[in-house]
Amino acid sequence: MTASSFKFGLMIRAQYPRDDDMVQRFDEICAVARLAEQLGFDCITKGMHYGA
């Protein structure tokens, strides 16, 4: 297996208390996703608490 066959992804959980500012949290998640893209990650996945 060569190094070029590896792909790297980022999984974002993003579970917050109900009283958090969800607009701010969404902006933060988007900023993390943009940074991951700039750093060369191959994919970004947003997990769900009920999908486990």
N, C-alpha and C positions, 0 to 999 in steps of 0.2 A: 504494500500500500504506500503510495506516495503522499507527500504533504499536500499536493495540489488536489487530492481527492477529498480532503476534509472540508466540511462546511460547518460554520459556527452560527448559532442562533442565540437569541436572548428571549427569555420568558419573563413577562411582566405580570405580577400577581395583582397589584392595585386593589386591595381590599381596605376600605377605610371606614371609620365610624360614621354613622348616619349624620351626625352634626358637623362633620368636616365640610369645608367649602369645596363642593364637587367641581365647580368651574376651575378653581385653582388646581385641584388634583388632576383634572383632565389635561390642563395646560402642562403640568409637570410630566405626565405620562408622554405627551406628544414631544416634549423636549428630550426626554430619554430616548424615544424612538428615533428622533432626528439625529441625535448623537451616535446612536448605534449604527445608523446608516452611514454616517460620515466616517466612522471607525472601520467600516467594512464588514459588518455582520451580514450574513446571508439571509437571515429571516428574523422576524419578531413575532412572538406569539403572546396573546393576552389570555391568561388562564381565567377560569371561572370557579368559584368555590363549590358549586354544585356539580362540576364536571369531574371531580376526583373519584 
